[in-house]
């Protein structure tokens, strides 16, 4: 059984509390990315989890970016499209993480509303 979603739920809590702590100390803030996998969308509602943590800590939505792994695209395409749309409607940027590590094509990506695409480049190839 996959329990990675519990780790990601914990990461959401820690990231948002950490941002709140930086604000309280008057420290400089930079947006933080939170990675979500296919398991997160199957086992929990990541948007609800993130929104609750953001509200609890009094944070601006622009402080967190949502990164979705390429492998998440392979199942429940319609559900993932809805989730990405809902994250963006809520005010989050949504990025594709590690594009090129799997089997997605640029043509396939046009079906999704990503704000940014991070390419996976294997620097060890050819060495």
PEZISUL-V767690 format. One record per residue. SS is DSSP state (~ for helix, > for strand, _ for the rest). Layout:
BEGIN
ss=SS
ss=SS
END
This chain:
BEGIN
ss=_
ss=_
ss=_
ss=~
ss=~
ss=~
ss=~
ss=~
ss=~
ss=~
ss=~
ss=~
ss=~
ss=~
ss=~
ss=~
ss=~
ss=~
ss=~
ss=~
ss=~
ss=~
ss=~
ss=~
ss=_
ss=_
ss=_
ss=_
ss=_
ss=_
ss=_
ss=>
ss=>
ss=>
ss=>
ss=>
ss=_
ss=~
ss=~
ss=~
ss=~
ss=~
ss=~
ss=_
ss=_
ss=~
ss=~
ss=~
ss=~
ss=~
ss=~
ss=~
ss=~
ss=~
ss=~
ss=~
ss=_
ss=_
ss=_
ss=_
ss=~
ss=~
ss=~
ss=>
ss=>
ss=>
ss=>
ss=>
ss=>
ss=~
ss=~
ss=~
ss=~
ss=~
ss=_
ss=_
ss=~
ss=~
ss=~
ss=~
ss=~
ss=~
ss=~
ss=~
ss=~
ss=~
ss=~
ss=~
ss=~
ss=~
ss=_
ss=_
ss=>
ss=>
ss=>
ss=>
ss=>
ss=>
ss=>
ss=_
ss=_
ss=_
ss=_
ss=_
ss=_
ss=~
ss=~
ss=~
ss=~
ss=_
ss=_
ss=_
ss=_
ss=_
ss=_
ss=>
ss=>
ss=>
ss=>
ss=_
ss=_
ss=_
ss=_
ss=_
ss=_
ss=_
ss=_
END
